[in-house]
Amino acid sequence: MLRINWLTLLTMSLLIWLSGCGDSTGGYGIFRSRDLVTVFVPLPDTSEIADVKVDNKALHIDIDTGEKIVPREIQLRGRFFPVVEPEETVEIHGKNRINDFAVIHLRAFDTKHKGSRFIKLYISN
């Protein structure tokens, strides 16, 4: 009985330790559900989104701080799983500012089937 309790404690400790080893993204969050990809980027109070460009590997954001335009590149892949597959096409469907975040809405779809795969993925810092 003591051995089972010790093994349970060791397993739970290992799971808690591994769950803390998440993917560090450098201050942004990416959420994907089916074909919708939403990217959240923190912005200072006076900053605005100047321009957004996307390819299958990265999202390029130009942030207007009032004094200068700061470019930012966000990779569309996680450490273990890609957010967008190489055969998918990514389109920009909107950009908004909600409180202290820039919210960029993307659509990723398979070019052959014009449909989406069933995917749910969340990456955050």
N, CA and C atoms as a LAMMPS dump frame, in Angstrom:
ITEM: TIMESTEP
0
ITEM: NUMBER OF ATOMS
375
ITEM: BOX BOUNDS ff ff ff
-5.0000000000000000e+02 5.0000000000000000e+02
-5.0000000000000000e+02 5.0000000000000000e+02
-5.0000000000000000e+02 5.0000000000000000e+02
ITEM: ATOMS id mol type element x y z
1 1 1 N 0.823 -1.196 0
2 1 2 C 0 0 0
3 1 3 C 0.866 1.258 0
4 2 1 N 1.953 1.223 0.761
5 2 2 C 2.852 2.357 0.817
6 2 3 C 3.514 2.602 -0.542
7 3 1 N 3.81 1.515 -1.227
8 3 2 C 4.435 1.638 -2.547
9 3 3 C 3.477 2.273 -3.562
10 4 1 N 2.191 1.946 -3.511
11 4 2 C 1.193 2.523 -4.421
12 4 3 C 1.021 4.011 -4.128
13 5 1 N 0.978 4.404 -2.864
14 5 2 C 0.879 5.824 -2.511
15 5 3 C 2.105 6.596 -3
16 6 1 N 3.298 5.996 -2.819
17 6 2 C 4.525 6.644 -3.276
18 6 3 C 4.532 6.794 -4.795
19 7 1 N 4.087 5.773 -5.517
20 7 2 C 4.031 5.821 -6.979
21 7 3 C 3.003 6.839 -7.456
22 8 1 N 1.877 6.95 -6.782
23 8 2 C 0.858 7.948 -7.121
24 8 3 C 1.398 9.356 -6.905
25 9 1 N 2.071 9.587 -5.795
26 9 2 C 2.661 10.893 -5.513
27 9 3 C 3.725 11.25 -6.551
28 10 1 N 4.547 10.305 -6.911
29 10 2 C 5.582 10.539 -7.908
30 10 3 C 4.971 10.858 -9.28
31 11 1 N 3.938 10.143 -9.667
32 11 2 C 3.272 10.371 -10.947
33 11 3 C 2.615 11.745 -10.983
34 12 1 N 1.915 12.112 -9.917
35 12 2 C 1.268 13.426 -9.889
36 12 3 C 2.309 14.545 -9.902
37 13 1 N 3.409 14.393 -9.196
38 13 2 C 4.468 15.402 -9.194
39 13 3 C 5.075 15.558 -10.589
40 14 1 N 5.284 14.451 -11.263
41 14 2 C 5.834 14.489 -12.614
42 14 3 C 4.868 15.168 -13.585
43 15 1 N 3.596 14.898 -13.479
44 15 2 C 2.598 15.541 -14.343
45 15 3 C 2.526 17.043 -14.099
46 16 1 N 2.574 17.465 -12.86
47 16 2 C 2.555 18.899 -12.544
48 16 3 C 3.82 19.568 -13.072
49 17 1 N 4.955 18.933 -12.93
50 17 2 C 6.203 19.492 -13.415
51 17 3 C 6.199 19.612 -14.942
52 18 1 N 5.706 18.582 -15.637
53 18 2 C 5.661 18.618 -17.099
54 18 3 C 4.649 19.636 -17.623
55 19 1 N 3.558 19.831 -16.917
56 19 2 C 2.579 20.819 -17.382
57 19 3 C 3.116 22.238 -17.249
58 20 1 N 4.081 22.458 -16.385
59 20 2 C 4.708 23.768 -16.252
60 20 3 C 5.735 24.047 -17.332
61 21 1 N 6.103 23.049 -18.106
62 21 2 C 7.092 23.214 -19.178
63 21 3 C 6.37 23.506 -20.484
64 22 1 N 5.614 24.577 -20.516
65 22 2 C 4.839 24.921 -21.701
66 22 3 C 5.681 25.622 -22.74
67 23 1 N 5.041 26 -23.816
68 23 2 C 5.686 26.666 -24.93
69 23 3 C 5.711 28.164 -24.663
70 24 1 N 6.885 28.743 -24.499
71 24 2 C 6.996 30.171 -24.281
72 24 3 C 6.928 30.889 -25.615
73 25 1 N 5.984 31.808 -25.754
74 25 2 C 5.754 32.445 -27.04
75 25 3 C 6.227 33.886 -27.082
76 26 1 N 6.695 34.431 -26.013
77 26 2 C 7.193 35.795 -26.046
78 26 3 C 6.104 36.841 -25.972
79 27 1 N 5.013 36.565 -25.296
80 27 2 C 4.018 37.589 -25.056
81 27 3 C 2.888 37.652 -26.047
82 28 1 N 2.474 36.577 -26.627
83 28 2 C 1.304 36.561 -27.49
84 28 3 C 0.594 35.228 -27.324
85 29 1 N -0.623 35.155 -27.802
86 29 2 C -1.392 33.922 -27.731
87 29 3 C -1.99 33.616 -29.091
88 30 1 N -2.035 32.327 -29.43
89 30 2 C -2.636 31.874 -30.685
90 30 3 C -3.676 30.823 -30.337
91 31 1 N -4.863 30.98 -30.887
92 31 2 C -5.939 30.016 -30.689
93 31 3 C -6.446 29.602 -32.057
94 32 1 N -6.56 28.277 -32.288
95 32 2 C -7.109 27.787 -33.547
96 32 3 C -8.234 26.822 -33.254
97 33 1 N -9.357 27.053 -33.908
98 33 2 C -10.501 26.156 -33.852
99 33 3 C -11.017 26.001 -35.276
100 34 1 N -10.884 24.805 -35.814
101 34 2 C -11.22 24.5 -37.209
102 34 3 C -10.437 25.399 -38.145
103 35 1 N -11.09 26.264 -38.91
104 35 2 C -10.351 27.104 -39.863
105 35 3 C -10.068 28.506 -39.335
106 36 1 N -10.541 28.831 -38.154
107 36 2 C -10.344 30.166 -37.585
108 36 3 C -9.097 30.176 -36.703
109 37 1 N -8.173 31.087 -37.005
110 37 2 C -6.968 31.275 -36.199
111 37 3 C -7.04 32.688 -35.635
112 38 1 N -6.965 32.82 -34.322
113 38 2 C -7.008 34.117 -33.661
114 38 3 C -5.694 34.335 -32.935
115 39 1 N -5.078 35.49 -33.178
116 39 2 C -3.795 35.829 -32.564
117 39 3 C -4.012 37.041 -31.669
118 40 1 N -3.596 36.943 -30.409
119 40 2 C -3.692 38.029 -29.443
120 40 3 C -2.287 38.547 -29.154
121 41 1 N -2.079 39.849 -29.371
122 41 2 C -0.777 40.475 -29.137
123 41 3 C -0.982 41.644 -28.184
124 42 1 N -0.275 41.696 -27.059
125 42 2 C -0.428 42.831 -26.145
126 42 3 C 0.117 44.115 -26.775
127 43 1 N -0.621 45.217 -26.565
128 43 2 C -0.229 46.525 -27.091
129 43 3 C -0.221 47.552 -25.966
130 44 1 N 0.723 48.489 -26.002
131 44 2 C 0.658 49.614 -25.056
132 44 3 C -0.566 50.491 -25.351
133 45 1 N -0.92 51.354 -24.418
134 45 2 C -2.142 52.164 -24.528
135 45 3 C -2.2 53.033 -25.772
136 46 1 N -1.085 53.613 -26.178
137 46 2 C -1.097 54.56 -27.296
138 46 3 C -0.779 53.919 -28.637
139 47 1 N -0.562 52.621 -28.691
140 47 2 C -0.174 51.953 -29.933
141 47 3 C -1.382 51.479 -30.717
142 48 1 N -1.198 51.395 -32.028
143 48 2 C -2.228 50.901 -32.939
144 48 3 C -1.584 49.946 -33.938
145 49 1 N -2.402 49.138 -34.577
146 49 2 C -1.927 48.237 -35.62
147 49 3 C -1.846 49.034 -36.922
148 50 1 N -0.656 49.127 -37.512
149 50 2 C -0.487 49.87 -38.755
150 50 3 C -0.728 48.972 -39.964
151 51 1 N -0.135 47.774 -39.974
152 51 2 C -0.256 46.889 -41.125
153 51 3 C -0.085 45.451 -40.673
154 52 1 N -0.769 44.538 -41.358
155 52 2 C -0.671 43.113 -41.065
156 52 3 C -0.484 42.37 -42.385
157 53 1 N 0.522 41.499 -42.424
158 53 2 C 0.757 40.629 -43.576
159 53 3 C 0.942 39.22 -43.046
160 54 1 N 0.578 38.228 -43.872
161 54 2 C 0.68 36.843 -43.422
162 54 3 C 1.162 35.963 -44.563
163 55 1 N 1.971 34.972 -44.207
164 55 2 C 2.279 33.876 -45.106
165 55 3 C 2.094 32.594 -44.296
166 56 1 N 2.4 31.446 -44.85
167 56 2 C 2.139 30.195 -44.143
168 56 3 C 3.092 29.954 -42.977
169 57 1 N 4.143 30.731 -42.878
170 57 2 C 5.107 30.524 -41.806
171 57 3 C 5.031 31.55 -40.696
172 58 1 N 4.629 32.791 -41.018
173 58 2 C 4.668 33.839 -40.004
174 58 3 C 3.619 34.912 -40.263
175 59 1 N 3.269 35.599 -39.192
176 59 2 C 2.381 36.754 -39.23
177 59 3 C 3.249 37.978 -38.969
178 60 1 N 3.231 38.944 -39.896
179 60 2 C 4.052 40.143 -39.79
180 60 3 C 3.147 41.318 -39.421
181 61 1 N 3.402 41.916 -38.261
182 61 2 C 2.577 43.011 -37.755
183 61 3 C 3.447 44.248 -37.619
184 62 1 N 2.971 45.379 -38.149
185 62 2 C 3.619 46.666 -37.929
186 62 3 C 2.799 47.422 -36.897
187 63 1 N 3.42 47.762 -35.771
188 63 2 C 2.736 48.429 -34.669
189 63 3 C 3.176 49.885 -34.637
190 64 1 N 2.218 50.803 -34.737
191 64 2 C 2.482 52.242 -34.706
192 64 3 C 2.43 52.701 -33.253
193 65 1 N 3.579 53.09 -32.706
194 65 2 C 3.651 53.517 -31.308
195 65 3 C 3.424 55.012 -31.148
196 66 1 N 3.232 55.721 -32.241
197 66 2 C 3.086 57.163 -32.188
198 66 3 C 4.373 57.869 -32.558
199 67 1 N 5.504 57.291 -32.185
200 67 2 C 6.807 57.853 -32.52
201 67 3 C 7.431 57.142 -33.719
202 68 1 N 7.25 55.825 -33.779
203 68 2 C 7.82 55.052 -34.881
204 68 3 C 6.983 53.791 -35.085
205 69 1 N 7.232 53.117 -36.194
206 69 2 C 6.536 51.862 -36.488
207 69 3 C 7.484 50.714 -36.15
208 70 1 N 7.007 49.829 -35.276
209 70 2 C 7.808 48.705 -34.808
210 70 3 C 7.31 47.431 -35.487
211 71 1 N 8.17 46.735 -36.245
212 71 2 C 7.743 45.48 -36.853
213 71 3 C 7.802 44.341 -35.834
214 72 1 N 6.868 43.426 -35.961
215 72 2 C 6.835 42.255 -35.091
216 72 3 C 6.49 41.046 -35.928
217 73 1 N 7.177 39.948 -35.729
218 73 2 C 6.93 38.721 -36.477
219 73 3 C 6.534 37.622 -35.506
220 74 1 N 5.419 36.972 -35.79
221 74 2 C 4.922 35.884 -34.955
222 74 3 C 4.887 34.624 -35.801
223 75 1 N 5.61 33.613 -35.357
224 75 2 C 5.653 32.352 -36.085
225 75 3 C 4.337 31.608 -35.925
226 76 1 N 3.836 31.056 -37.018
227 76 2 C 2.577 30.303 -36.983
228 76 3 C 2.852 28.82 -36.775
229 77 1 N 3.646 28.544 -35.769
230 77 2 C 3.911 27.165 -35.395
231 77 3 C 4.243 27.141 -33.914
232 78 1 N 3.928 26.049 -33.282
233 78 2 C 4.282 25.866 -31.885
234 78 3 C 5.564 25.071 -31.797
235 79 1 N 5.944 24.718 -30.605
236 79 2 C 7.159 23.931 -30.43
237 79 3 C 6.959 22.517 -30.95
238 80 1 N 5.779 21.946 -30.727
239 80 2 C 5.533 20.565 -31.115
240 80 3 C 4.6 20.424 -32.31
241 81 1 N 3.625 21.317 -32.44
242 81 2 C 2.626 21.214 -33.496
243 81 3 C 2.556 22.517 -34.278
244 82 1 N 2.473 22.439 -35.601
245 82 2 C 2.294 23.673 -36.378
246 82 3 C 0.857 24.172 -36.263
247 83 1 N 0.689 25.481 -36.214
248 83 2 C -0.655 26.056 -36.195
249 83 3 C -1.268 25.947 -37.587
250 84 1 N -0.445 26.176 -38.605
251 84 2 C -0.886 26.103 -39.994
252 84 3 C -0.011 25.091 -40.714
253 85 1 N -0.641 24.139 -41.383
254 85 2 C 0.09 23.133 -42.139
255 85 3 C 0.651 23.736 -43.426
256 86 1 N 1.71 23.173 -44
257 86 2 C 2.302 23.738 -45.226
258 86 3 C 1.35 23.758 -46.423
259 87 1 N 0.416 22.819 -46.506
260 87 2 C -0.497 22.79 -47.653
261 87 3 C -1.721 23.685 -47.475
262 88 1 N -1.831 24.371 -46.349
263 88 2 C -2.967 25.248 -46.105
264 88 3 C -2.673 26.673 -46.566
265 89 1 N -3.731 27.385 -46.93
266 89 2 C -3.643 28.789 -47.302
267 89 3 C -4.172 29.627 -46.143
268 90 1 N -3.488 30.731 -45.85
269 90 2 C -3.883 31.59 -44.735
270 90 3 C -4.3 32.946 -45.293
271 91 1 N -5.469 33.432 -44.844
272 91 2 C -5.978 34.738 -45.24
273 91 3 C -6.267 35.568 -43.999
274 92 1 N -6.096 36.883 -44.111
275 92 2 C -6.43 37.796 -43.018
276 92 3 C -7.91 38.137 -43.129
277 93 1 N -8.639 37.975 -42.028
278 93 2 C -10.065 38.292 -42.027
279 93 3 C -10.422 39.45 -41.122
280 94 1 N -9.452 40.061 -40.501
281 94 2 C -9.752 41.239 -39.699
282 94 3 C -8.714 41.488 -38.638
283 95 1 N -8.689 42.733 -38.202
284 95 2 C -7.806 43.127 -37.107
285 95 3 C -8.559 44.123 -36.247
286 96 1 N -8.463 43.939 -34.958
287 96 2 C -9.164 44.786 -33.995
288 96 3 C -8.242 45.081 -32.828
289 97 1 N -8.64 46.063 -32.049
290 97 2 C -7.979 46.32 -30.774
291 97 3 C -9.038 46.16 -29.695
292 98 1 N -8.788 45.259 -28.769
293 98 2 C -9.698 45.028 -27.656
294 98 3 C -8.903 45.253 -26.373
295 99 1 N -9.272 46.292 -25.659
296 99 2 C -8.564 46.703 -24.441
297 99 3 C -7.07 46.846 -24.718
298 100 1 N -6.244 46.028 -24.122
299 100 2 C -4.794 46.144 -24.282
300 100 3 C -4.222 45.128 -25.263
301 101 1 N -5.057 44.578 -26.133
302 101 2 C -4.609 43.548 -27.07
303 101 3 C -4.98 43.883 -28.499
304 102 1 N -4.077 43.558 -29.409
305 102 2 C -4.403 43.543 -30.835
306 102 3 C -4.909 42.142 -31.121
307 103 1 N -6.061 42.036 -31.76
308 103 2 C -6.654 40.745 -32.084
309 103 3 C -6.692 40.632 -33.602
310 104 1 N -5.989 39.645 -34.137
311 104 2 C -5.931 39.434 -35.578
312 104 3 C -6.635 38.119 -35.883
313 105 1 N -7.609 38.176 -36.801
314 105 2 C -8.384 37.011 -37.185
315 105 3 C -7.877 36.515 -38.533
316 106 1 N -7.512 35.244 -38.58
317 106 2 C -7.023 34.619 -39.8
318 106 3 C -7.914 33.432 -40.147
319 107 1 N -7.9 33.04 -41.408
320 107 2 C -8.6 31.843 -41.846
321 107 3 C -7.594 30.959 -42.554
322 108 1 N -7.476 29.716 -42.111
323 108 2 C -6.573 28.739 -42.716
324 108 3 C -7.412 27.612 -43.287
325 109 1 N -7.238 27.344 -44.576
326 109 2 C -8.018 26.27 -45.196
327 109 3 C -7.139 25.515 -46.186
328 110 1 N -7.512 24.27 -46.432
329 110 2 C -6.796 23.419 -47.365
330 110 3 C -7.146 23.852 -48.781
331 111 1 N -6.148 24.104 -49.597
332 111 2 C -6.398 24.622 -50.943
333 111 3 C -7.032 23.585 -51.853
334 112 1 N -6.828 22.307 -51.582
335 112 2 C -7.424 21.269 -52.423
336 112 3 C -8.911 21.104 -52.148
337 113 1 N -9.276 21.085 -50.872
338 113 2 C -10.651 20.75 -50.499
339 113 3 C -11.5 21.956 -50.124
340 114 1 N -10.895 23.125 -50.009
341 114 2 C -11.602 24.349 -49.596
342 114 3 C -12.371 24.145 -48.29
343 115 1 N -11.847 23.329 -47.443
344 115 2 C -12.483 23.068 -46.159
345 115 3 C -11.444 23.069 -45.064
346 116 1 N -11.897 22.909 -43.857
347 116 2 C -10.975 22.937 -42.732
348 116 3 C -10.896 21.568 -42.101
349 117 1 N -9.797 21.352 -41.425
350 117 2 C -9.65 20.136 -40.643
351 117 3 C -10.172 20.424 -39.247
352 118 1 N -10.479 19.372 -38.52
353 118 2 C -10.951 19.563 -37.155
354 118 3 C -9.723 19.731 -36.255
355 119 1 N -9.432 20.975 -35.893
356 119 2 C -8.251 21.289 -35.083
357 119 3 C -8.657 22.241 -33.97
358 120 1 N -8.166 21.962 -32.784
359 120 2 C -8.24 22.925 -31.683
360 120 3 C -6.849 22.998 -31.096
361 121 1 N -6.295 24.198 -31.08
362 121 2 C -4.949 24.389 -30.599
363 121 3 C -4.886 25.741 -29.889
364 122 1 N -4.182 25.778 -28.771
365 122 2 C -4.016 27.019 -28.03
366 122 3 C -2.569 27.127 -27.58
367 123 1 N -1.932 28.234 -27.933
368 123 2 C -0.554 28.488 -27.531
369 123 3 C -0.543 29.839 -26.825
370 124 1 N 0.068 29.879 -25.663
371 124 2 C 0.147 31.163 -24.962
372 124 3 C 1.41 31.207 -24.14
373 125 1 N 1.682 32.38 -23.617
374 125 2 C 2.856 32.577 -22.783
375 125 3 C 2.471 32.361 -21.348
